[in-house]
Amino acid sequence: MNFLHLKIFYEKYKFHLLVWSLYIVYEVFILGLTTNRFREPGAYLLVYIVNILTFYTYGFLFKSILKTGSNAIKILKVTILIAVIIFAYVVSTFLLIILFEKISLIKTNPARSFDRELILSCVYRSILFIGYSTGYVYITKSFQDQKKVEALERLNLITQLEKQALENDLVQSQNNYLRSQINPHFLFNTLNFIYNDARKKAPMAADAIMNLAEMMRYALKRPEASEMVPLSEEIEQIEHLINLHKLRTANTINLELEVTGDLFGLRFPPLILLTLVENIFKHGNVSHSTQPALIKIVYEKDNLHISTINMINDNKGKQSESHHVGIENIGKRLSNFYGNDYVFRYYKDPLNRYITEIEVTVVNPMARLNR
């Protein structure tokens, strides 16, 4: 074994070497003081050769037993192992005594060699180091299990981050693709031309074109899905959407939008409000004469409350299934932005109305500056 091998061995087992060195020095020192005498070096060498061999032999075999079999089989195997190790400890101690006496490492003492006191001492020492080895195996196994759990958690986190990154890349690619299909300047110039041409001849059509243009302009400049947007801009898009539906249905829509509180500077996840309103038009009865649909937005003392109420249109096919898809998407988006710090409820009441409620704590930086 060259110097490099010795260095590798030391780096790998230096903790073991340190603990054994401290233990041997401590035990020899304590025994020397309590008995007021020290034994010859050969006796110490014999004892600790057997102790160390017992510690690692039992630990290796005990660890192998823990990996296989049922609990009952494990208990039986461990019991047999303990008995064999104790027997081997006693026998190896006797054999080493004979060997060390022949090579003069210890003094010959026939009366002492195989007496009852020595056997009991060997049994005690073997059980002691079996206990040490058992504790060592469980401690190392606990550390190894903890490292495996941490490694799995890191791998899971990395997988989630990579998945999220792929999803974001996909969304970005889709947005970029859609935006690349339309030249915004050409689109809006054309819409402005149509609007100006239709304004005198067909005012209602012109208003529809203007509302549509504003919604498309907002959609094209919309930020990433992971960013919040001014709540006031989302409300403007709701108003454009409501106006389009009113124009399309000759103003037969019975829908009210109520906004309370100073929303200037307030930011909110995009598409949530628009999804709620689109669900009202897709699945709700917005032409009921006595039960108007209601969109209510209240901001007070850093608390934002958004609610929608609409009569359910039972005549529309697959209403419940399609409605829930949009609702589930809203829940996911709120969870992405607010974690668990939000309330989102949706239910049908006894009056056959569909109700949604969102409650979040939103700090308005502009309002804080004015306080």
C-alpha positions as CSV (number, residue, x, y, z in Angstrom):
1,M,0.0,0.0,0.0
2,N,1.6,3.3,-1.1
3,F,1.2,6.7,0.3
4,L,-1.7,7.6,-2.0
5,H,-3.6,4.5,-0.8
6,L,-2.9,5.4,2.8
7,K,-4.2,9.0,2.2
8,I,-7.4,7.7,0.6
9,F,-7.9,5.3,3.5
10,Y,-7.3,8.0,6.0
11,E,-9.8,10.4,4.3
12,K,-12.4,7.7,4.2
13,Y,-12.0,6.4,7.7
14,K,-10.5,9.3,9.6
15,F,-13.7,9.8,11.7
16,H,-13.5,6.1,12.8
17,L,-9.9,6.4,13.6
18,L,-10.5,9.5,15.7
19,V,-13.3,8.0,17.7
20,W,-11.5,4.7,18.3
21,S,-8.3,6.6,19.4
22,L,-10.3,8.8,21.8
23,Y,-12.2,5.8,23.2
24,I,-9.0,3.7,23.7
25,V,-7.1,6.5,25.4
26,Y,-10.1,7.3,27.6
27,E,-10.7,3.7,28.6
28,V,-7.1,2.9,29.3
29,F,-6.6,6.0,31.3
30,I,-9.8,5.4,33.4
31,L,-8.8,1.7,34.0
32,G,-5.3,2.7,35.0
33,L,-6.6,5.2,37.5
34,T,-9.3,2.9,39.0
35,T,-7.0,-0.1,39.4
36,N,-4.0,2.0,40.2
37,R,-2.0,0.0,37.7
38,F,-1.5,-0.4,33.9
39,R,-1.4,-3.6,32.1
40,E,1.3,-4.6,29.6
41,P,0.8,-3.2,26.0
42,G,0.2,-6.7,24.6
43,A,-2.9,-7.1,26.8
44,Y,-4.4,-3.8,25.5
45,L,-3.5,-4.8,21.9
46,L,-5.3,-8.1,22.4
47,V,-8.4,-6.6,23.9
48,Y,-8.9,-3.9,21.3
49,I,-8.2,-6.2,18.3
50,V,-11.1,-8.4,19.5
51,N,-13.3,-5.4,20.3
52,I,-12.8,-3.7,16.9
53,L,-13.3,-6.9,15.0
54,T,-16.4,-7.7,16.9
55,F,-17.8,-4.1,16.3
56,Y,-17.4,-4.2,12.6
57,T,-18.2,-7.9,12.0
58,Y,-21.4,-7.6,13.9
59,G,-22.3,-4.3,12.3
60,F,-21.8,-5.6,8.8
61,L,-23.8,-8.8,9.3
62,F,-26.6,-6.9,11.3
63,K,-26.9,-4.4,8.4
64,S,-27.3,-7.2,6.0
65,I,-30.0,-8.8,8.1
66,L,-32.0,-5.6,8.2
67,K,-32.3,-5.5,4.4
68,T,-34.2,-8.8,4.0
69,G,-37.0,-10.9,5.5
70,S,-39.9,-10.2,7.7
71,N,-39.7,-8.9,11.2
72,A,-40.0,-12.3,12.8
73,I,-37.2,-13.7,10.6
74,K,-35.0,-10.7,11.4
75,I,-35.4,-11.1,15.1
76,L,-34.5,-14.8,14.9
77,K,-31.5,-14.1,12.7
78,V,-30.3,-11.3,15.0
79,T,-30.6,-13.5,18.1
80,I,-28.5,-16.2,16.4
81,L,-26.0,-13.6,15.3
82,I,-25.6,-12.2,18.8
83,A,-25.0,-15.7,20.2
84,V,-22.4,-16.5,17.5
85,I,-20.6,-13.2,18.0
86,I,-20.4,-13.8,21.8
87,F,-19.1,-17.3,21.2
88,A,-16.6,-16.0,18.6
89,Y,-15.5,-13.2,21.0
90,V,-14.7,-15.7,23.8
91,V,-12.9,-18.2,21.4
92,S,-10.9,-15.5,19.6
93,T,-9.8,-14.0,22.9
94,F,-8.6,-17.4,24.2
95,L,-6.7,-18.0,20.9
96,L,-5.1,-14.6,20.9
97,I,-4.0,-15.1,24.6
98,I,-2.3,-18.4,23.6
99,L,-0.7,-16.7,20.5
100,F,0.5,-13.6,22.4
101,E,1.9,-15.8,25.2
102,K,4.0,-17.7,22.7
103,I,5.4,-14.6,21.1
104,S,5.9,-13.0,24.5
105,L,3.6,-10.1,24.0
106,I,1.9,-10.9,27.3
107,K,3.2,-12.8,30.3
108,T,2.2,-16.4,30.8
109,N,-0.3,-17.0,33.5
110,P,-1.9,-20.5,33.2
111,A,-4.1,-20.0,36.2
112,R,-5.7,-16.9,34.7
113,S,-6.0,-18.1,31.1
114,F,-9.4,-19.9,31.2
115,D,-11.1,-19.1,34.5
116,R,-14.7,-18.1,35.0
117,E,-13.9,-14.4,35.5
118,L,-12.3,-14.1,32.2
119,I,-15.2,-15.8,30.4
120,L,-17.7,-13.4,32.0
121,S,-15.5,-10.5,31.1
122,C,-15.4,-11.6,27.5
123,V,-19.2,-12.0,27.5
124,Y,-19.7,-8.6,29.0
125,R,-17.3,-6.9,26.5
126,S,-18.8,-8.7,23.5
127,I,-22.4,-7.6,24.5
128,L,-21.1,-4.0,25.1
129,F,-19.6,-3.7,21.6
130,I,-22.6,-5.5,20.0
131,G,-24.6,-2.6,21.6
132,Y,-22.2,0.0,20.3
133,S,-22.3,-1.6,16.8
134,T,-26.2,-1.7,16.8
135,G,-26.4,2.0,17.7
136,Y,-23.8,2.8,15.0
137,V,-25.8,0.9,12.3
138,Y,-29.1,2.6,13.2
139,I,-27.4,6.0,13.3
140,T,-25.7,5.6,9.9
141,K,-28.9,4.1,8.4
142,S,-30.9,7.2,9.7
143,F,-28.4,9.6,8.1
144,Q,-28.5,7.6,4.8
145,D,-32.3,7.6,4.8
146,Q,-32.3,11.3,5.4
147,K,-29.9,11.9,2.6
148,K,-32.0,9.8,0.3
149,V,-35.1,11.8,1.2
150,E,-33.3,15.0,0.7
151,A,-32.0,13.8,-2.7
152,L,-35.5,12.8,-3.7
153,E,-36.9,16.2,-2.6
154,R,-34.2,18.0,-4.6
155,L,-34.9,15.8,-7.6
156,N,-38.6,16.5,-7.3
157,L,-38.0,20.2,-6.9
158,I,-35.7,20.2,-10.0
159,T,-38.3,18.2,-11.9
160,Q,-41.1,20.7,-11.0
161,L,-38.9,23.7,-11.9
162,E,-38.1,22.1,-15.2
163,K,-41.7,21.3,-15.9
164,Q,-42.7,24.8,-15.0
165,A,-40.0,26.2,-17.2
166,L,-41.2,24.0,-20.1
167,E,-44.8,25.1,-19.6
168,N,-43.8,28.8,-19.5
169,D,-41.7,28.3,-22.7
170,L,-44.7,26.6,-24.3
171,V,-47.0,29.5,-23.4
172,Q,-44.5,32.1,-24.5
173,S,-44.0,30.2,-27.8
174,Q,-47.7,30.1,-28.4
175,N,-48.1,33.8,-27.6
176,N,-45.2,34.7,-29.8
177,Y,-46.6,32.5,-32.6
178,L,-50.1,34.1,-32.4
179,R,-48.7,37.6,-32.2
180,S,-46.5,36.9,-35.2
181,Q,-49.5,35.9,-37.4
182,I,-50.9,39.5,-37.2
183,N,-49.2,42.7,-37.9
184,P,-50.6,44.9,-35.2
185,H,-50.1,48.2,-37.1
186,F,-51.9,46.8,-40.2
187,L,-54.7,45.4,-38.1
188,F,-55.4,48.6,-36.1
189,N,-55.1,50.8,-39.1
190,T,-57.6,48.7,-40.9
191,L,-60.0,48.7,-37.9
192,N,-59.7,52.5,-37.6
193,F,-60.5,52.9,-41.3
194,I,-63.6,50.7,-40.9
195,Y,-64.6,52.5,-37.8
196,N,-64.3,56.0,-39.4
197,D,-66.2,54.8,-42.5
198,A,-69.0,53.2,-40.4
199,R,-69.3,55.9,-37.8
200,K,-71.8,58.0,-39.8
201,K,-73.6,55.2,-41.6
202,A,-73.8,52.6,-38.9
203,P,-73.0,54.0,-35.4
204,M,-73.7,50.8,-33.6
205,A,-71.4,48.8,-35.8
206,A,-68.8,51.5,-35.4
207,D,-69.0,51.2,-31.6
208,A,-68.7,47.4,-31.8
209,I,-65.6,47.8,-34.0
210,M,-64.1,50.2,-31.5
211,N,-64.7,47.9,-28.5
212,L,-63.3,45.0,-30.4
213,A,-60.2,47.0,-31.4
214,E,-59.6,48.0,-27.8
215,M,-59.9,44.4,-26.6
216,M,-57.5,43.1,-29.3
217,R,-55.0,45.9,-28.5
218,Y,-55.1,44.8,-24.9
219,A,-54.7,41.2,-25.7
220,L,-51.7,41.9,-27.9
221,K,-49.8,43.9,-25.3
222,R,-50.8,41.6,-22.4
223,P,-47.8,40.7,-20.2
224,E,-46.5,37.2,-19.4
225,A,-48.9,34.8,-17.6
226,S,-46.7,35.0,-14.5
227,E,-47.1,38.8,-14.1
228,M,-50.0,40.8,-12.6
229,V,-51.7,43.6,-14.5
230,P,-53.5,46.8,-13.4
231,L,-57.0,45.8,-12.2
232,S,-58.4,48.9,-13.8
233,E,-57.3,47.7,-17.3
234,E,-59.0,44.4,-16.7
235,I,-62.2,46.2,-15.8
236,E,-62.0,48.2,-19.0
237,Q,-61.9,45.0,-21.0
238,I,-64.9,43.8,-19.1
239,E,-66.7,46.9,-20.1
240,H,-65.7,46.5,-23.7
241,L,-67.0,42.9,-23.6
242,I,-70.3,43.9,-22.1
243,N,-70.7,46.7,-24.7
244,L,-70.1,44.2,-27.5
245,H,-72.7,41.8,-26.2
246,K,-75.2,44.7,-25.7
247,L,-74.7,45.8,-29.3
248,R,-75.0,42.2,-30.5
249,T,-78.3,41.6,-28.7
250,A,-79.8,45.1,-29.3
251,N,-79.3,46.0,-25.6
252,T,-81.4,43.2,-24.2
253,I,-78.8,42.3,-21.6
254,N,-79.7,42.8,-18.0
255,L,-76.3,43.0,-16.4
256,E,-74.8,45.4,-13.8
257,L,-71.2,46.1,-13.1
258,E,-70.5,47.7,-9.6
259,V,-67.0,48.9,-8.7
260,T,-66.3,50.3,-5.2
261,G,-63.0,51.7,-3.9
262,D,-59.9,53.3,-5.3
263,L,-58.4,50.8,-7.7
264,F,-55.6,53.1,-9.0
265,G,-52.3,51.3,-8.8
266,L,-53.9,48.0,-7.8
267,R,-52.6,44.9,-9.6
268,F,-54.3,41.5,-10.1
269,P,-53.7,38.3,-12.1
270,P,-54.8,38.6,-15.7
271,L,-57.7,36.8,-17.4
272,I,-59.5,35.9,-14.1
273,L,-62.1,38.7,-14.4
274,L,-62.5,38.1,-18.1
275,T,-63.1,34.4,-17.5
276,L,-65.7,35.1,-14.9
277,V,-67.6,37.5,-17.2
278,E,-67.3,35.1,-20.3
279,N,-68.8,32.3,-18.2
280,I,-71.7,34.6,-17.4
281,F,-72.4,35.2,-21.1
282,K,-71.7,31.6,-22.1
283,H,-73.7,29.8,-19.4
284,G,-75.9,32.3,-17.6
285,N,-79.2,33.8,-18.4
286,V,-78.4,37.5,-18.8
287,S,-81.8,38.5,-20.2
288,H,-83.9,37.8,-17.1
289,S,-86.2,40.7,-16.5
290,T,-86.2,40.7,-12.7
291,Q,-82.9,39.0,-11.8
292,P,-80.0,40.9,-13.4
293,A,-76.6,39.4,-13.6
294,L,-74.2,41.2,-11.3
295,I,-70.4,41.7,-11.3
296,K,-69.3,43.3,-8.1
297,I,-65.8,44.5,-7.3
298,V,-65.1,46.0,-3.9
299,Y,-61.7,47.2,-2.6
300,E,-61.5,48.3,1.0
301,K,-58.7,48.3,3.6
302,D,-56.3,46.1,1.5
303,N,-59.1,43.5,1.0
304,L,-60.3,42.9,-2.6
305,H,-63.7,41.1,-2.9
306,I,-64.9,40.0,-6.4
307,S,-68.3,38.4,-6.8
308,T,-70.5,37.4,-9.7
309,I,-74.2,36.4,-9.6
310,N,-76.2,35.2,-12.6
311,M,-79.3,33.1,-13.2
312,I,-78.4,29.7,-14.6
313,N,-79.4,29.1,-18.2
314,D,-80.6,25.5,-18.1
315,N,-81.2,25.4,-21.9
316,K,-77.5,25.4,-22.8
317,G,-76.0,22.0,-23.4
318,K,-73.1,20.8,-21.3
319,Q,-73.3,23.9,-19.3
320,S,-72.0,22.5,-16.0
321,E,-69.1,20.6,-17.5
322,S,-67.7,23.6,-19.6
323,H,-68.4,26.0,-16.8
324,H,-66.3,24.1,-14.3
325,V,-63.3,24.0,-16.7
326,G,-63.1,27.8,-16.5
327,I,-63.7,27.8,-12.8
328,E,-60.9,25.3,-12.2
329,N,-58.5,27.3,-14.3
330,I,-59.3,30.4,-12.1
331,G,-58.6,28.3,-9.0
332,K,-55.2,27.2,-10.4
333,R,-54.3,30.8,-11.3
334,L,-55.2,32.2,-7.9
335,S,-53.2,29.4,-6.3
336,N,-50.1,30.2,-8.5
337,F,-50.2,33.9,-7.5
338,Y,-51.4,33.7,-3.9
339,G,-50.5,30.2,-2.6
340,N,-53.0,29.5,0.1
341,D,-53.7,33.2,1.0
342,Y,-57.0,33.5,-1.0
343,V,-60.6,32.4,-0.8
344,F,-62.5,31.2,-3.9
345,R,-66.0,29.9,-3.7
346,Y,-68.5,29.0,-6.3
347,Y,-71.9,27.4,-5.8
348,K,-75.6,27.3,-6.9
349,D,-78.1,28.9,-4.5
350,P,-81.8,27.9,-4.1
351,L,-82.9,30.6,-6.5
352,N,-81.1,28.8,-9.4
353,R,-78.4,31.4,-9.4
354,Y,-74.7,30.6,-10.0
355,I,-72.4,32.6,-7.6
356,T,-68.7,33.0,-7.5
357,E,-66.7,34.8,-4.8
358,I,-63.0,35.7,-4.7
359,E,-61.4,37.3,-1.6
360,V,-57.7,38.3,-1.5
361,T,-55.5,40.7,0.4
362,V,-54.0,43.1,-2.1
363,V,-51.8,45.9,-0.9
364,N,-52.2,49.1,-3.1
365,P,-48.8,50.9,-3.1
366,M,-50.4,54.1,-4.4
367,A,-52.9,54.1,-1.5
368,R,-50.1,53.6,1.0
369,L,-48.2,56.6,-0.4
370,N,-51.3,58.8,0.0
371,R,-51.9,57.8,3.7
